[in-house]
């Protein structure tokens, strides 16, 4: 390698051996090349990172949707069941029962709709 071989005691120090034919340089280049991630590995990593970020975004969207559904349930059941909250500031037994029934029906319907949607999506 014209004296540029990484090993001082190497026979590649002779002027007849070029950098391209030095076994040690070839190994060093090969090792550097093999230590680099392949295109497929880089692609998989980027896809994995992209998938992870999409999954996080989808999770955030689903959490927002769940909060919206809960708020809809609260608004709807409150409006249907509470008669004079401003006056009594306490729930009457029939109001409590109405809220229980309303929320149960709302959650049951949400579950059924979710199951139907999942079944249709799976087809």
Backbone bond lengths (Angstrom), bond angles and torsions (degrees), N, CA, C in turn:
res aa  C-N    CA-C-N  psi(-1)  N-CA   C-N-CA  omega(-1)  CA-C   N-CA-C  phi
1 X - - - 1.448 - - 1.515 110.11 -
2 X 1.294 116.04 20.87 1.456 118.66 179.65 1.518 111.63 64.40
3 X 1.332 116.63 34.80 1.449 120.79 178.96 1.517 113.76 82.25
4 X 1.329 118.61 7.31 1.454 120.31 -178.19 1.521 112.89 -103.85
5 X 1.287 119.04 11.02 1.459 121.89 -179.52 1.525 108.90 -68.18
6 X 1.303 116.08 146.21 1.463 120.72 -177.77 1.516 111.72 -69.17
7 X 1.304 117.53 -22.16 1.465 120.90 178.95 1.524 109.19 -100.79
8 X 1.320 117.38 126.77 1.460 121.67 -177.26 1.524 112.02 -70.19
9 X 1.317 117.74 -32.71 1.460 120.65 -176.83 1.526 112.34 -92.15
10 X 1.294 117.28 12.28 1.464 122.20 -174.88 1.527 110.88 -75.01
11 X 1.318 115.25 145.18 1.463 120.41 175.70 1.526 110.88 -72.55
12 X 1.332 116.90 -8.84 1.461 121.27 179.36 1.523 112.10 -72.55
13 X 1.331 117.46 -2.64 1.462 120.59 -178.73 1.520 111.85 -72.37
14 X 1.300 116.00 -11.51 1.468 117.12 -179.62 1.521 109.46 -69.43
15 X 1.282 115.67 154.86 1.461 120.61 -176.51 1.524 112.04 -73.64
16 X 1.341 118.41 -11.17 1.464 120.38 -179.13 1.528 112.07 -82.03
17 X 1.316 116.94 -17.71 1.465 119.98 -179.36 1.525 108.16 -94.92
18 X 1.323 115.39 128.08 1.467 119.54 179.52 1.521 109.71 -95.18
19 X 1.304 115.25 169.63 1.465 120.25 179.14 1.527 110.66 -60.80
20 X 1.321 116.41 -31.38 1.461 119.66 -178.78 1.516 112.08 -72.45
21 X 1.334 117.96 -27.69 1.462 119.85 -177.54 1.519 113.31 -100.21
22 X 1.308 118.88 -5.84 1.465 121.51 179.48 1.525 108.99 -67.30
23 X 1.314 115.64 121.69 1.463 121.63 -178.39 1.522 110.63 -60.01
24 X 1.296 116.96 -40.84 1.461 120.57 -177.64 1.527 111.78 -67.72
25 X 1.331 115.30 -39.53 1.466 118.39 176.94 1.524 110.04 -67.61
26 X 1.335 117.00 -40.01 1.461 119.85 178.19 1.525 110.51 -60.32
27 X 1.335 115.75 -43.15 1.469 119.61 178.51 1.531 110.83 -64.09
28 X 1.324 116.26 -42.24 1.463 119.84 -179.70 1.525 110.74 -62.53
29 X 1.334 116.38 -43.33 1.464 120.47 178.25 1.520 110.12 -64.14
30 X 1.337 116.24 -45.02 1.464 120.64 179.12 1.529 110.84 -60.69
31 X 1.326 116.47 -45.19 1.464 120.33 -179.32 1.530 111.49 -63.34
32 X 1.347 115.99 -40.73 1.468 118.79 176.80 1.520 110.34 -63.65
33 X 1.336 116.15 -41.82 1.456 120.67 179.98 1.523 110.64 -63.93
34 X 1.334 116.70 -45.10 1.463 120.27 -178.24 1.525 112.34 -70.20
35 X 1.325 116.49 -26.41 1.464 118.51 179.33 1.530 111.62 -76.71
36 X 1.331 116.94 -18.05 1.458 120.44 176.96 1.526 108.95 -76.49
37 X 1.336 117.82 140.64 1.461 118.93 177.60 1.529 109.95 -66.23
38 X 1.298 115.70 142.22 1.461 120.04 179.63 1.524 109.43 -71.47
39 X 1.317 115.14 166.19 1.462 120.67 177.85 1.523 109.57 -59.02
40 X 1.318 116.28 -41.51 1.467 120.30 179.58 1.527 110.80 -64.12
41 X 1.338 116.66 -40.64 1.464 119.70 179.06 1.526 110.59 -65.47
42 X 1.322 116.18 -42.82 1.464 119.99 178.57 1.522 109.73 -63.77
43 X 1.325 116.72 -43.27 1.463 120.54 179.14 1.519 110.86 -61.57
44 X 1.343 116.34 -44.84 1.470 119.71 178.94 1.522 111.05 -61.91
45 X 1.335 116.49 -42.26 1.463 119.97 -179.91 1.527 110.70 -63.91
46 X 1.340 116.50 -44.88 1.460 119.94 179.41 1.517 111.20 -64.96
47 X 1.344 116.38 -40.71 1.457 119.69 177.42 1.517 110.16 -63.92
48 X 1.331 116.28 -40.86 1.455 120.73 179.03 1.521 110.63 -63.21
49 X 1.333 116.46 -44.36 1.463 120.12 178.24 1.521 110.26 -64.91
50 X 1.330 116.25 -41.08 1.463 120.11 178.02 1.514 111.39 -64.65
51 X 1.328 115.57 -41.40 1.458 120.19 178.28 1.517 110.28 -64.29
52 X 1.313 116.23 -42.06 1.464 119.95 179.80 1.527 110.72 -62.50
53 X 1.334 116.88 -43.00 1.468 118.71 179.92 1.521 111.04 -68.19
54 X 1.344 117.21 -36.73 1.467 119.68 176.38 1.516 110.81 -65.98
55 X 1.340 116.54 -39.09 1.463 120.05 178.81 1.529 110.66 -64.45
56 X 1.326 116.87 -40.97 1.469 119.89 177.25 1.523 110.90 -63.51
57 X 1.328 116.19 -41.54 1.464 119.93 178.82 1.523 110.43 -64.04
58 X 1.340 116.39 -42.38 1.463 120.01 178.64 1.525 110.83 -64.38
59 X 1.322 116.54 -39.48 1.463 120.45 178.62 1.524 110.26 -62.45
60 X 1.330 116.81 -43.10 1.464 120.60 178.60 1.525 110.90 -62.74
61 X 1.331 116.46 -40.56 1.465 120.64 178.30 1.522 110.24 -63.89
62 X 1.327 117.00 -44.20 1.466 120.57 179.15 1.524 111.45 -63.22
63 X 1.324 117.22 -37.99 1.463 120.02 177.43 1.527 110.64 -64.80
64 X 1.324 116.74 -40.99 1.469 120.04 177.46 1.520 110.57 -63.70
65 X 1.337 116.46 -42.41 1.462 119.91 178.54 1.523 110.91 -62.41
66 X 1.327 116.94 -40.87 1.466 120.51 178.97 1.525 110.48 -62.81
67 X 1.323 117.24 -42.84 1.467 120.19 177.58 1.522 111.50 -63.18
68 X 1.316 116.54 -39.37 1.467 120.44 177.71 1.519 109.83 -62.61
69 X 1.347 117.39 -44.62 1.472 120.44 178.95 1.526 111.27 -61.96
70 X 1.325 116.58 -41.65 1.467 119.89 179.13 1.526 110.17 -64.26
71 X 1.327 116.60 -43.66 1.467 119.67 178.26 1.522 111.61 -62.67
72 X 1.333 116.78 -39.70 1.463 120.23 176.64 1.522 110.67 -61.42
73 X 1.321 115.75 -42.66 1.463 120.54 179.21 1.527 110.50 -61.97
74 X 1.320 116.58 -47.34 1.470 120.59 -179.53 1.524 110.31 -60.85
75 X 1.333 116.53 -48.15 1.471 119.73 -179.59 1.519 111.50 -60.59
76 X 1.306 115.35 -48.48 1.465 119.59 -176.63 1.524 111.53 -63.40
77 X 1.322 116.12 -48.91 1.465 119.36 -177.28 1.529 111.15 -67.85
78 X 1.314 117.40 -37.81 1.465 120.02 177.64 1.525 109.95 -62.24
79 X 1.329 116.39 -47.62 1.467 120.12 -178.56 1.524 112.06 -64.81
80 X 1.326 117.83 -34.69 1.462 120.84 -179.60 1.524 113.06 -78.50
81 X 1.327 116.86 -33.59 1.461 119.64 -168.27 1.530 115.37 -104.14
82 X 1.279 118.87 -28.55 1.462 120.86 -174.02 1.525 109.17 -92.43
83 X 1.311 114.93 125.22 1.465 119.99 -175.73 1.525 112.50 -95.54
84 X 1.306 117.48 -48.41 1.464 119.81 -174.46 1.529 111.06 -143.86
85 X 1.314 115.85 58.67 1.466 121.05 -176.91 1.525 111.44 -62.00
86 X 1.308 117.09 -34.39 1.459 120.81 -179.16 1.518 112.92 -65.20
87 X 1.309 117.15 -24.98 1.462 120.74 -177.63 1.528 110.86 -89.99
88 X 1.321 117.04 -51.74 1.469 120.56 -172.75 1.521 113.21 -88.06
89 X 1.309 117.93 -32.76 1.471 124.13 -176.84 1.531 112.62 60.41
90 X 1.289 118.27 11.64 1.463 123.19 173.96 1.516 107.86 -136.65
91 X 1.333 114.75 152.37 1.460 118.97 178.67 1.524 110.00 -83.49
92 X 1.297 114.53 138.07 1.462 120.44 173.00 1.520 107.78 -82.04
93 X 1.321 117.72 159.48 1.475 119.88 180.00 1.529 113.10 -55.70
94 X 1.328 118.02 -41.56 1.478 118.99 -179.51 1.528 110.81 -68.53
95 X 1.349 117.74 -31.88 1.460 120.83 176.70 1.529 110.29 -68.41
96 X 1.324 116.66 -42.21 1.468 120.37 176.79 1.521 111.01 -59.83
97 X 1.341 116.02 -44.89 1.468 119.98 179.33 1.526 110.70 -64.40
98 X 1.313 116.59 -40.45 1.468 120.56 178.61 1.527 110.63 -62.13
99 X 1.327 116.97 -44.78 1.471 120.46 179.31 1.521 110.16 -63.71
100 X 1.320 116.94 -41.99 1.472 120.26 178.06 1.522 110.37 -59.07
101 X 1.323 116.77 -49.37 1.471 120.79 -179.60 1.530 111.24 -63.60
102 X 1.321 116.00 -42.45 1.466 120.16 -178.16 1.525 111.25 -63.48
103 X 1.322 117.02 -48.12 1.467 119.54 -179.00 1.521 111.05 -66.44
104 X 1.332 116.97 -38.51 1.459 119.97 178.13 1.523 110.19 -60.91
105 X 1.327 116.88 -47.37 1.470 120.68 179.65 1.528 111.00 -62.61
106 X 1.317 116.36 -41.98 1.464 120.40 -179.36 1.526 110.69 -62.33
107 X 1.325 116.75 -47.18 1.466 120.52 -179.76 1.526 111.42 -67.56
108 X 1.323 116.60 -39.08 1.470 120.39 177.91 1.526 110.22 -62.50
109 X 1.331 116.30 -43.99 1.466 120.20 179.40 1.532 110.42 -65.39
110 X 1.315 117.74 -40.24 1.468 120.52 177.99 1.523 110.86 -61.65
111 X 1.328 116.55 -39.81 1.467 121.04 178.43 1.520 110.82 -64.35
112 X 1.324 116.58 -45.27 1.471 120.60 -179.55 1.526 110.42 -63.52
113 X 1.321 116.85 -45.09 1.471 120.46 179.50 1.525 110.20 -61.69
114 X 1.331 117.11 -42.12 1.464 120.96 177.89 1.517 112.40 -61.85
115 X 1.331 117.03 -40.92 1.466 120.87 179.04 1.521 111.11 -66.28
116 X 1.329 116.75 -43.70 1.468 120.28 178.99 1.528 109.81 -62.85
117 X 1.311 116.67 -43.21 1.464 120.60 178.83 1.524 110.85 -61.81
118 X 1.330 116.98 -42.84 1.469 120.88 179.43 1.523 110.86 -64.00
119 X 1.323 117.10 -40.76 1.469 120.44 178.86 1.525 110.93 -64.69
120 X 1.320 117.12 -42.50 1.463 120.48 -179.66 1.525 111.32 -69.91
121 X 1.308 117.48 -33.10 1.464 120.86 178.71 1.518 111.27 -71.17
122 X 1.324 116.71 -30.13 1.461 121.49 -178.40 1.510 113.36 -74.64
123 X 1.302 118.56 -14.36 1.469 121.26 -177.26 1.478 112.16 -79.32
